[in-house]
Amino acid sequence: METLTSRQIRWFSDGIHSIHRAESRTEVAEATMAAVETIIGGEHGYFFEFFPDGGMQLLVQRTGSALAAVLPALAAFHRQHPGVRFCIEDPVGGSSQVSDFLGTAAWHRTDIYQEFCRPLGIEENCGVDFRPTGLNKHAIVLNRGRRSFTGRDRLLFDLLRPHVTTALENVARRERIEAATDGKGILVGPEGRVLWMPESARRLLEGFFPEVSERRLPGEMLRWLRRQTEHWATADESAAAPPRPFHFIRAGHHLTVHCTAARQPGTWLLLPEEQGTPLHLHGLGLTRRQTEVLAWLVEGKANSEIAIILGMGAETVKTHIKQIYQRLGIENRAAAIALVHRRSHRGR
């Protein structure tokens, strides 16, 4: 049974923290490459994304200027590589190395070896694939000039796999949320820990609270969130009122923060905005989910954006909108917006 040294465990822990702090795919790739270079090591390294048509792109590479001369060979012959075929074709995937599939003589007869690996002094490589849900497959590979990867190296690649996969999924989710909320959505995890806060949201909160942490909500917001999420966890679907927005006034400026459940269990999406008077959506006889959909509809969001924000399918959004129209006795979005704004003006 393979075991890790205390130093490898410390390096692995540091690498995992860096990977999960990444805010883009490139940052995930860079952090992963830095981690495997430290805890495993090799002369060259590559982080790939594979496309459904069999093509690929390099997100990170560690060959330097020497890569340019042989990059056309990599593009032409990468499908010959047994590790690439394993990543693309195997239904489960995992860590692998060339010697799992080919002996030395057979490996040397391949075009990918002769045209790409041999000029770079690569004799063996080892890596692992990542299969984030809803995204293209990715993989990281380390290369060496001799066949020297060990079972412990493979173990480290396999231990990294779920963390990098999750990091890629989180980045994609953040990108979708950012697009749907105009870059203002804050993703919050258990106990109010901030998982992601865009710069625009941080600047907005700084105008209302003296100290804003990138890892923790301000005290007033945290107490509000705990009350609302507790209500949400116990409320029946037939309850008309969703979690109430957070309102805060400082120096004549009004901050409103809306809260909805994010797709990942135990996480919450907060959308802060500065406005004069909040929209009045209570008392319309709608369910909690219908009220949430109506709130985003009034904000001008398309069905696809509402689906991302509320973590539901586009068809479910359509169903909720149809039911909203029936309950309110209206026929379209324009009528819904007009009705809500009339209620807002009466509540001033």
Phi, psi and chi 1 to 4 in degrees:
 res  aa     phi    psi   chi1   chi2   chi3   chi4
   1 MET       -  128.8  179.8  178.6  177.8      -
   2 GLU   -76.5  138.7  -62.7  -67.1  -18.7      -
   3 THR  -128.2  161.8   58.6      -      -      -
   4 LEU  -108.6  146.5  -56.2  179.2      -      -
   5 THR   -76.4  163.4   66.7      -      -      -
   6 SER   -61.9  -34.6   58.7      -      -      -
   7 ARG   -66.8  -43.6  176.5  177.7  -67.3 -177.8
   8 GLN   -63.2  -38.4  -74.3  174.6  -42.6      -
   9 ILE   -63.1  -42.2  -68.1  172.9      -      -
  10 ARG   -65.2  -45.0 -175.4  172.1   66.2 -106.7
  11 TRP   -62.1  -41.5  -73.4  -15.7      -      -
  12 PHE   -62.4  -45.1 -177.4   84.6      -      -
  13 SER   -61.5  -43.5  177.4      -      -      -
  14 ASP   -62.5  -42.0  -68.8  -17.2      -      -
  15 GLY   -63.4  -41.1      -      -      -      -
  16 ILE   -62.2  -42.5  -68.6  -57.2      -      -
  17 HIS   -62.2  -40.1  -79.8   95.8      -      -
  18 SER   -65.4  -41.2  -64.1      -      -      -
  19 ILE   -62.9  -43.8  -69.9  167.0      -      -
  20 HIS   -75.5  -16.8  -75.5  -64.9      -      -
  21 ARG   -84.2  -10.9  -75.0 -164.0  -61.9  -92.9
  22 ALA   -62.6  143.8      -      -      -      -
  23 GLU  -116.5    7.5  -64.0 -172.0   -1.9      -
  24 SER  -151.0  164.9   68.3      -      -      -
  25 ARG   -61.1  -40.1  -81.2 -168.4  -45.0  142.6
  26 THR   -63.8  -39.6  -60.1      -      -      -
  27 GLU   -66.3  -37.2  -71.9 -174.4   14.4      -
  28 VAL   -60.9  -46.3  171.2      -      -      -
  29 ALA   -62.6  -44.2      -      -      -      -
  30 GLU   -63.2  -45.0  -71.2  -78.1    3.3      -
  31 ALA   -65.9  -37.7      -      -      -      -
  32 THR   -67.2  -42.4  -55.0      -      -      -
  33 MET   -62.4  -43.5 -176.8   60.3   67.9      -
  34 ALA   -61.2  -38.7      -      -      -      -
  35 ALA   -66.5  -46.1      -      -      -      -
  36 VAL   -72.1  -30.8  -60.8      -      -      -
  37 GLU   -64.0  -35.7  -74.0  177.2  -35.0      -
  38 THR   -77.7  -48.2  -60.0      -      -      -
  39 ILE   -90.8  -17.1   63.1  178.4      -      -
  40 ILE  -119.6  -60.3  -59.0  174.3      -      -
  41 GLY    90.2  144.6      -      -      -      -
  42 GLY  -178.2  166.9      -      -      -      -
  43 GLU   -76.9  -32.3  -70.9   81.4   23.3      -
  44 HIS  -137.1  152.3  -53.2  -75.9      -      -
  45 GLY  -145.7  148.8      -      -      -      -
  46 TYR  -142.4  142.2  -52.0  102.7      -      -
  47 PHE  -121.1  117.1 -165.9  107.2      -      -
  48 PHE  -108.3  155.2  -60.5   95.3      -      -
  49 GLU  -119.1  131.8  177.0 -176.8    8.1      -
  50 PHE  -105.3  137.5  -66.0  101.0      -      -
  51 PHE   -99.1  155.9  -58.6  111.0      -      -
  52 PRO   -58.2  -27.4  -26.4   35.2      -      -
  53 ASP   -82.8    4.8   62.4    1.2      -      -
  54 GLY    96.8   -9.4      -      -      -      -
  55 GLY   -77.3  174.8      -      -      -      -
  56 MET  -154.8  166.2   68.1  172.6 -169.1      -
  57 GLN  -140.6  149.9   71.3  168.0  -22.7      -
  58 LEU   -87.9  122.3  -81.5  170.7      -      -
  59 LEU   -88.3  -35.6  -63.4 -178.9      -      -
  60 VAL  -144.0  140.1  173.0      -      -      -
  61 GLN  -141.6  149.1   64.2   91.6    8.2      -
  62 ARG  -121.4   24.7  -72.3  -68.3 -168.8  -93.0
  63 THR   -91.3  -22.1  -60.2      -      -      -
  64 GLY    78.1 -151.8      -      -      -      -
  65 SER   -65.5  -21.6   58.7      -      -      -
  66 ALA   -64.9  -20.1      -      -      -      -
  67 LEU   -68.6  -33.7 -179.8   65.7      -      -
  68 ALA   -56.0  -40.2      -      -      -      -
  69 ALA   -68.2  -27.8      -      -      -      -
  70 VAL  -112.1    2.8  -67.6      -      -      -
  71 LEU   -60.4  -38.4 -163.5   55.0      -      -
  72 PRO   -59.2  -35.6  -26.9   36.7      -      -
  73 ALA   -67.0  -37.9      -      -      -      -
  74 LEU   -63.4  -43.5  177.2   62.7      -      -
  75 ALA   -64.0  -37.1      -      -      -      -
  76 ALA   -77.7  -34.6      -      -      -      -
  77 PHE  -118.9    8.6  -58.0  121.2      -      -
  78 HIS   -61.8  -28.6   71.5  -84.9      -      -
  79 ARG   -69.0  -15.2  -69.1  -63.8  -64.9  -92.1
  80 GLN   -75.1  -22.7  -74.3 -173.4    1.6      -
  81 HIS   -66.7  127.6 -165.5  -68.3      -      -
  82 PRO   -63.0  -31.7   21.5  -33.5      -      -
  83 GLY   -68.8  -36.3      -      -      -      -
  84 VAL   -67.1  -44.6  171.2      -      -      -
  85 ARG   -61.3  -39.8  -68.6 -158.3  -57.5  -89.4
  86 PHE   -61.4  -45.2  173.3   74.3      -      -
  87 CYS   -62.0  -43.0  171.8      -      -      -
  88 ILE   -77.4  -38.8  -65.8  174.1      -      -
  89 GLU  -100.0  -29.7  -61.5  171.0    6.4      -
  90 ASP   -72.3  133.8 -170.5   88.8      -      -
  91 PRO   -71.3  -18.8   24.1  -34.0      -      -
  92 VAL  -110.0  -45.2  177.3      -      -      -
  93 GLY    76.7 -165.0      -      -      -      -
  94 GLY   133.0 -164.9      -      -      -      -
  95 SER   -77.1  151.8   63.1      -      -      -
  96 SER  -160.0  163.2   66.1      -      -      -
  97 GLN  -144.4  161.5   58.8 -168.8   83.4      -
  98 VAL   -54.4  -42.9  171.2      -      -      -
  99 SER   -67.3   -8.9   51.8      -      -      -
 100 ASP   -67.7  -25.5  -68.8  -16.6      -      -
 101 PHE  -116.8  -35.1  -50.1   99.1      -      -
 102 LEU  -132.7  141.3  -63.6  175.3      -      -
 103 GLY   -75.0  173.1      -      -      -      -
 104 THR   -59.5  -47.5  -58.5      -      -      -
 105 ALA   -62.4  -44.7      -      -      -      -
 106 ALA   -66.0  -38.5      -      -      -      -
 107 TRP   -62.5  -41.6  170.6 -129.3      -      -
 108 HIS   -69.4  -20.0  -73.2  178.3      -      -
 109 ARG   -82.6  -10.5  -72.8 -165.3  -65.1  -91.2
 110 THR   -78.2  150.2   63.4      -      -      -
 111 ASP   -65.4  -37.3  -65.5  -39.1      -      -
 112 ILE   -63.4  -34.0 -174.0   68.4      -      -
 113 TYR   -71.9  -51.0  173.5   81.0      -      -
 114 GLN   -64.4  -40.9  -69.8  -66.5  -27.3      -
 115 GLU   -93.0  -23.2  -58.0  -63.1  -32.5      -
 116 PHE  -117.9  -55.4  178.9   76.5      -      -
 117 CYS   -72.3  -46.1  -65.6      -      -      -
 118 ARG   -59.6  -45.7 -176.7  179.0  178.7 -176.3
 119 PRO   -60.7  -26.2  -24.9   35.8      -      -
 120 LEU   -94.1   -0.6  -63.8  174.7      -      -
 121 GLY    75.6   26.3      -      -      -      -
 122 ILE   -94.1  122.4  -64.2  171.4      -      -
 123 GLU  -107.3  -34.9 -174.8   59.6   35.9      -
 124 GLU  -140.6  147.3  173.3   68.9  -67.7      -
 125 ASN  -139.0  156.3   54.0   49.0      -      -
 126 CYS  -141.7  141.8 -176.1      -      -      -
 127 GLY  -166.7 -171.0      -      -      -      -
 128 VAL  -148.9  149.8   67.9      -      -      -
 129 ASP   -99.5  159.2   65.1  -28.8      -      -
 130 PHE  -127.5  135.9  -47.2  109.5      -      -
 131 ARG  -126.9   69.0  -55.0 -175.5  179.4 -162.9
 132 PRO   -64.1  137.6   22.5  -31.8      -      -
 133 THR   -60.3  128.8  -57.7      -      -      -
 134 GLY    78.8    4.3      -      -      -      -
 135 LEU  -125.2  170.7  -57.6  174.0      -      -
 136 ASN   -68.3  157.0  -67.7  -29.8      -      -
 137 LYS   -68.6  147.5  -66.9  178.6 -178.2  177.6
 138 HIS  -128.9  164.5  -66.2   65.9      -      -
 139 ALA  -157.3  152.6      -      -      -      -
 140 ILE  -122.9  141.5 -169.9  168.6      -      -
 141 VAL  -134.7  136.9  173.3      -      -      -
 142 LEU  -112.5  142.3  -81.8 -179.7      -      -
 143 ASN  -118.7  150.7  -58.0  -80.0      -      -
 144 ARG  -139.4  159.4  -68.3  178.1 -179.2  170.5
 145 GLY   -82.9    2.2      -      -      -      -
 146 ARG  -149.0  163.1   62.9 -170.6 -170.4  -78.4
 147 ARG   -83.7   86.4  -67.3 -162.5  161.3 -173.9
 148 SER  -132.4   11.3   58.6      -      -      -
 149 PHE   -70.9  144.1  -73.2   99.7      -      -
 150 THR  -112.9  172.5   66.1      -      -      -
 151 GLY   -61.7  -32.8      -      -      -      -
 152 ARG   -67.0  -38.1 -177.3  177.9  -69.5  176.0
 153 ASP   -59.9  -45.3  -64.0  -27.8      -      -
 154 ARG   -61.5  -40.7  -63.6  -79.9  -69.1  -90.7
 155 LEU   -60.3  -42.8  171.4   62.5      -      -
 156 LEU   -64.9  -40.7  -73.1  163.9      -      -
 157 PHE   -60.1  -44.9  -88.3  121.1      -      -
 158 ASP   -66.4  -34.9  -74.8  -32.7      -      -
 159 LEU   -68.7  -32.2  -70.4  173.8      -      -
 160 LEU   -72.0  -29.3  -82.5  169.5      -      -
 161 ARG   -52.3  -53.2 -167.7 -174.7 -169.3 -152.4
 162 PRO   -65.9  -31.4   21.5  -32.7      -      -
 163 HIS   -69.0  -44.0  -68.0  -78.5      -      -
 164 VAL   -68.3  -39.0  178.0      -      -      -
 165 THR   -59.3  -47.3  -60.9      -      -      -
 166 THR   -63.0  -41.0  -61.4      -      -      -
 167 ALA   -62.4  -41.4      -      -      -      -
 168 LEU   -64.0  -40.6  -70.0  168.9      -      -
 169 GLU   -65.1  -40.8  -68.4  172.5  -18.2      -
 170 ASN   -64.5  -41.3  -73.0  -18.4      -      -
 171 VAL   -62.1  -44.3  163.7      -      -      -
 172 ALA   -63.3  -40.6      -      -      -      -
 173 ARG   -65.0  -41.8  179.8  164.6   53.8 -109.8
 174 ARG   -61.4  -41.2  -69.8  170.8 -176.8  172.9
 175 GLU   -63.2  -40.8  -69.9  173.5  -13.2      -
 176 ARG   -65.9  -43.6  -68.5 -166.5  -63.1  -91.6
 177 ILE   -63.3  -43.0  -69.5  171.8      -      -
 178 GLU   -60.9  -42.1 -174.7  172.3   24.7      -
 179 ALA   -66.6  -40.7      -      -      -      -
 180 ALA   -75.1  -25.3      -      -      -      -
 181 THR  -111.9   19.5   62.2      -      -      -
 182 ASP    56.9   34.7  -60.9  -36.2      -      -
 183 GLY    73.8   21.1      -      -      -      -
 184 LYS  -113.7   -9.3  -62.4  178.0 -178.6  177.7
 185 GLY   -70.2  137.8      -      -      -      -
 186 ILE  -110.4  126.2  -57.8  171.5      -      -
 187 LEU   -98.0  123.2 -167.2   62.3      -      -
 188 VAL  -121.7  136.7 -179.6      -      -      -
 189 GLY  -101.7 -165.2      -      -      -      -
 190 PRO   -55.6  146.0  -25.3   34.7      -      -
 191 GLU    60.9   21.8  -59.1  -58.9  -39.7      -
 192 GLY    76.8   14.8      -      -      -      -
 193 ARG   -73.1  127.9 -177.6  168.5   59.3   90.8
 194 VAL   -77.1  119.1  175.0      -      -      -
 195 LEU   -87.6  -29.7  -57.0  177.6      -      -
 196 TRP  -162.4  128.7  176.7   61.7      -      -
 197 MET  -136.2  112.2 -178.9 -173.2  -64.1      -
 198 PRO   -67.5  158.0   24.2  -32.7      -      -
 199 GLU   -58.4  -38.8  178.9   67.0   17.7      -
 200 SER   -63.6  -38.7   59.4      -      -      -
 201 ALA   -69.8  -39.1      -      -      -      -
 202 ARG   -61.4  -43.9 -173.7 -176.1   63.8   78.9
 203 ARG   -63.3  -39.2  -70.6 -162.4  -57.0  -92.4
 204 LEU   -63.2  -46.3  176.6   57.8      -      -
 205 LEU   -65.9  -33.8  -66.0 -175.1      -      -
 206 GLU   -62.4  -24.1  -76.4  179.3  -19.6      -
 207 GLY   -73.8  -12.2      -      -      -      -
 208 PHE  -117.2  -24.5  -69.7   87.8      -      -
 209 PHE  -124.8  137.4  -56.8   98.5      -      -
 210 PRO   -63.5  -34.7   21.0  -32.6      -      -
 211 GLU  -130.9  119.0  -64.8 -177.0    2.5      -
 212 VAL  -115.5  123.9  174.9      -      -      -
 213 SER   -99.4  142.7  167.5      -      -      -
 214 GLU   -74.0  -10.2  -65.8 -177.5   -5.6      -
 215 ARG  -113.9   -8.4  -62.3  -63.4  174.2 -173.8
 216 ARG  -146.1  140.2 -162.7   77.1  173.2  167.9
 217 LEU   -72.8  151.9  -68.5  175.7      -      -
 218 PRO   -57.0  151.7  -24.6   34.4      -      -
 219 GLY   -54.0  -45.6      -      -      -      -
 220 GLU   -61.6  -42.5  -65.7   94.0  -29.3      -
 221 MET   -68.1  -37.3  -75.4 -177.0   62.2      -
 222 LEU   -65.4  -42.6 -178.0   57.9      -      -
 223 ARG   -64.8  -40.8  -71.4 -170.9  -71.3  -86.6
 224 TRP   -61.4  -45.9  157.8   77.5      -      -
 225 LEU   -61.7  -41.8  179.5   62.3      -      -
 226 ARG   -61.4  -42.8  -74.1  173.2  175.0  166.5
 227 ARG   -63.5  -43.0  -69.3 -165.6  -59.1  -90.3
 228 GLN   -71.4  -40.8  -60.4  -48.9  -49.8      -
 229 THR   -69.8  -32.3   54.7      -      -      -
 230 GLU   -64.8  -41.8  -72.6  172.6    1.8      -
 231 HIS   -61.9  -43.8  159.7   80.0      -      -
 232 TRP   -62.7  -38.5 -156.5  -34.8      -      -
 233 ALA   -69.5  -24.5      -      -      -      -
 234 THR  -106.8  -16.5   58.1      -      -      -
 235 ALA   -71.3  141.8      -      -      -      -
 236 ASP   -76.2  149.9 -174.2   85.3      -      -
 237 GLU   -57.8  -26.2  169.3   63.7   21.7      -
 238 SER   -77.8   -8.8   60.8      -      -      -
 239 ALA   -62.5  133.2      -      -      -      -
 240 ALA   -76.0  -30.5      -      -      -      -
 241 ALA   -95.1  125.0      -      -      -      -
 242 PRO   -79.5  175.9   33.3  -36.0      -      -
 243 PRO   -51.9  133.6  -28.5   37.1      -      -
 244 ARG   -73.3  143.3  -66.1 -180.0  178.3  -85.2
 245 PRO   -63.2  155.5  -20.0   32.3      -      -
 246 PHE   -89.2  130.1  172.1   77.1      -      -
 247 HIS  -121.7  135.4  -59.4  -62.3      -      -
 248 PHE  -146.5  132.8 -170.4   83.4      -      -
 249 ILE  -119.8  130.5  -61.9  175.9      -      -
 250 ARG  -141.5  126.7 -177.1 -177.3  -66.9  -83.1
 251 ALA    52.0   40.8      -      -      -      -
 252 GLY    81.7   -2.7      -      -      -      -
 253 HIS  -100.5  140.8  -65.2  -83.7      -      -
 254 HIS  -113.3  120.6 -171.8  163.0      -      -
 255 LEU  -103.0  129.1  173.5   70.5      -      -
 256 THR  -120.7  134.1  -62.2      -      -      -
 257 VAL  -125.5  120.6 -177.7      -      -      -
 258 HIS   -93.7  147.4  -62.9  -80.9      -      -
 259 CYS  -125.9  131.0  169.5      -      -      -
 260 THR  -137.6  156.6   63.0      -      -      -
 261 ALA   -74.1  133.4      -      -      -      -
 262 ALA   -85.2  170.2      -      -      -      -
 263 ARG   -64.0  -38.6 -174.2  178.4  -63.4  -86.1
 264 GLN   -75.0  126.6 -176.8  177.1   -7.9      -
 265 PRO   -54.8  138.6  -25.2   34.5      -      -
 266 GLY    82.7    4.5      -      -      -      -
 267 THR  -116.5  155.5   60.8      -      -      -
 268 TRP  -134.0  143.0  -52.0   90.2      -      -
 269 LEU  -105.8  122.4  176.0   63.2      -      -
 270 LEU  -110.2  135.2  -51.2 -177.3      -      -
 271 LEU  -120.7  101.6 -176.3   66.7      -      -
 272 PRO   -84.6  143.3   30.6  -32.4      -      -
 273 GLU  -151.4  147.5   55.5 -175.9  -11.3      -
 274 GLU   -97.7  125.2 -172.0  174.1   -2.1      -
 275 GLN  -154.1  171.4   60.8 -179.9   40.4      -
 276 GLY   -80.0  -57.7      -      -      -      -
 277 THR  -135.3  132.8  -56.5      -      -      -
 278 PRO   -69.1  153.5   25.8  -34.1      -      -
 279 LEU   -72.7  142.7  -61.5  176.8      -      -
 280 HIS  -100.5  107.0  -64.9  -96.3      -      -
 281 LEU  -112.9   -3.3  -58.3  179.7      -      -
 282 HIS   -80.9  157.8  -55.1  -62.1      -      -
 283 GLY    78.7   15.6      -      -      -      -
 284 LEU   -93.7   -3.3  -68.5  173.3      -      -
 285 GLY    78.8   19.1      -      -      -      -
 286 LEU   -96.1  155.7  -56.2  176.9      -      -
 287 THR   -72.1  169.4   67.4      -      -      -
 288 ARG   -56.1  -48.4 -176.2 -170.1   71.3 -146.4
 289 ARG   -66.0  -40.2 -112.5   -8.4 -166.2  179.9
 290 GLN   -63.7  -38.0  -70.8  168.1   -6.7      -
 291 THR   -64.2  -40.0  -54.7      -      -      -
 292 GLU   -62.4  -45.9  -64.5  162.2    9.5      -
 293 VAL   -61.3  -43.9  170.3      -      -      -
 294 LEU   -61.8  -40.2  177.8   58.9      -      -
 295 ALA   -59.8  -43.5      -      -      -      -
 296 TRP   -75.7  -31.1  -69.0  110.3      -      -
 297 LEU   -62.2  -42.8 -176.5  151.3      -      -
 298 VAL   -66.2  -28.5  171.0      -      -      -
 299 GLU   -74.5   -3.3  -69.3  -66.5  -38.0      -
 300 GLY    90.8   13.2      -      -      -      -
 301 LYS   -78.1  141.5  -61.9  -60.3 -178.0 -176.1
 302 ALA   -73.9  163.4      -      -      -      -
 303 ASN   -55.7  -42.1  -70.7    4.4      -      -
 304 SER   -64.0  -36.2   58.4      -      -      -
 305 GLU   -70.6  -40.8  -65.7  175.3  -46.4      -
 306 ILE   -61.6  -39.5  -63.3  173.5      -      -
 307 ALA   -60.7  -42.9      -      -      -      -
 308 ILE   -66.2  -46.5  -68.6  170.5      -      -
 309 ILE   -63.1  -44.1  -66.3  170.2      -      -
 310 LEU   -92.5   -2.1  -62.1 -177.8      -      -
 311 GLY    68.0   40.3      -      -      -      -
 312 MET  -132.7  168.6   62.0  176.5   65.3      -
 313 GLY   -76.0  157.1      -      -      -      -
 314 ALA   -62.3  -36.6      -      -      -      -
 315 GLU   -66.6  -35.2  -70.1  -58.4  -43.0      -
 316 THR   -64.7  -39.7  -56.3      -      -      -
 317 VAL   -60.5  -45.5  173.1      -      -      -
 318 LYS   -58.6  -42.1  -71.2 -178.1 -178.9  179.0
 319 THR   -63.2  -44.8  -61.7      -      -      -
 320 HIS   -61.1  -43.1  -79.1  -48.4      -      -
 321 ILE   -62.9  -41.0  -69.1  175.4      -      -
 322 LYS   -61.0  -42.8 -179.5  178.7  179.6 -179.4
 323 GLN   -68.6  -35.8  -67.2  169.3  -13.7      -
 324 ILE   -61.2  -47.3  -70.9  168.1      -      -
 325 TYR   -58.6  -42.5  -69.0  169.1      -      -
 326 GLN   -65.0  -43.8  -68.9  174.2  -16.8      -
 327 ARG   -69.5  -33.4  -68.5 -158.9  179.6 -165.8
 328 LEU   -90.9   -7.1  -60.8 -178.0      -      -
 329 GLY    68.8   37.4      -      -      -      -
 330 ILE  -125.1  173.8   55.4  179.4      -      -
 331 GLU  -120.3  -17.8  -63.7 -178.3   -6.6      -
 332 ASN  -153.4  177.7   52.7   45.0      -      -
 333 ARG   -63.3  -41.2  -73.9  174.1  178.3 -106.8
 334 ALA   -59.1  -41.3      -      -      -      -
 335 ALA   -67.1  -37.9      -      -      -      -
 336 ALA   -63.8  -44.4      -      -      -      -
 337 ILE   -63.8  -43.0  -66.8  170.8      -      -
 338 ALA   -62.9  -42.0      -      -      -      -
 339 LEU   -62.8  -46.4 -176.1  150.9      -      -
 340 VAL   -65.9  -40.1  170.8      -      -      -
 341 HIS   -68.2  -33.2  -82.3  -71.4      -      -
 342 ARG   -63.7  -42.6  -75.4 -163.0  -60.0  -88.8
 343 ARG   -64.3  -37.6  -69.0  178.0   60.4   86.9
 344 SER   -63.4  -44.2  176.4      -      -      -
 345 HIS   -66.6  -36.2  -72.4  -61.4      -      -
 346 ARG   -67.5  -27.3  -73.6 -158.6  -59.9  -91.4
 347 GLY   -83.9   -4.1      -      -      -      -
 348 ARG   -74.6      -  -68.1 -177.1  178.8 -179.2
